[in-house]
């Protein structure tokens, strides 16, 4: 299973019709592929978290230029065939090494493969731990 480093952007949006559309149009214009997305809504504002391939980091400047407030961080992408218990296995592997998962979300494809995005407090140790675990 490929375990790769990706970039997560947490972007703050107003909670109004069309906000997500306008935001996503920026990524289309910049030809940046969003590999996973989640949203947390709080009354009048939302935080949208997106994961992108590390080669597409130029989006940071485009977000700022378009007036979006964002925070960039490293994340881990675990790409694998869908399987029951995968999240529990990853949680145990990382928890046993005292690595805290601060955020997790994912995407699925019709081919039966998933991309699980895991944000942790120690990215280097987590990458090494997951790679050494041979998790599948």
N, C-alpha and C positions, 0 to 999 in steps of 0.2 A: 504494500500500500504506500503510495507516495505521501510523504510528509514534507511540506514546503513552507517557507516563510512567505507571508503575504502582508499587505498593508491594510489596516482597518482605518477608515475615516468615520468619525462621529460628527454628524452634521446637524446643526440646529435649524429647524424649520418652523414657521408659523403654522398653526393648525387652521387652515382654510382651504376651501376647494381649489384645486389646481396647483397647490404647493409642491406636491410630489411629482406631478407632471413636469413642472418647470425645472425642478431639480434634476430629474432623470434626463431631460432634454440636453442638459449640459454634458452629461456623460456620452450621449449619442453623438453630439457635435464633436467632442474631443476624441471619439472613437476608443473609449475606454470601456472594457468589459467588466461589469459587476458580476463577481462570481458567487456572492451571497449577500443577502440583505435582511435586516430586521428593523422594526420601528417600535419605539416606546413613546406613547402619547401621554401627555400631561396637560390637561385642560386647554390652554391656549398655545402650547408649543409641543413640538415633537423632537425627539432625537432619532435620527435615522443612522444606523450603522451599516456600512457597506464594506465588503472585502474586495480588494482588487489584486491582480498580479503585481509583483514588485516592479516589473518593467514599465508600468503605467503611472509612475509616481508624479509625472508632470501635472496631474489633475489638481494637485494642491494649489498651485498658482492660479489655475482656472477657477477653482472654488472661491478663492479670495477675491479675484477680479470680478466675479459675478455677484459678490456681496454676501456669500455664505460664510458663516462662522463654523470652523471645523477643527477637530483635533485628530492628528495622525498618530497611529501607534502600530507596533508590530503585532502580528497574530500568526497562529499556526493553522494551516489548512491540511486536514487529514482527508485524503480522497480514497474512497474505498467502495466496494460493493455493499449495498444495503445489507445489514445483518442486525438481528435482535441482540440487544445487550451491548452494542458498541460504545455508547456513551458511558455506561456503567464501567466497562473495561478501562476506558480512557480515564475516567474519574478515579478509579482505584489505582492505576499506574501512577498518575500524577500525585494523588493524595498520599500514597505510600512514601513519596519522595518530598512531602511537605510543600508541594507546588500548588498554589491557590489558583483556581479557575475563576476569573472575574467576569467573564462573558462567554457565552457559547450560542451559536446559531448555525444554520446550515441551509443547504439547497439540495435538491434531488433532481434526477433526470429520468426521462422515460426509459433509458437503457438500464436502470437499476443501480446506478452509481450515485454516491452521495459525496458532497463536500461539507465537512464539518469544520467550522471556524471556531478555534479555541483561543481565547485571550487569557494570558496567565501573568503571574507576578514575576516569573523568572523565565524568560523566553529561551535563553540558551540552554539552561538545564532541562527545560521541558522538551525541547527539540531532541536533545541527546537522549533523554530518558525514553521518549516514544520510539525513536529509531532503534535503540538497543533492546526494547521490549519485544520487537518482532510482532507487534499486534497485528492481527488480521481479521 
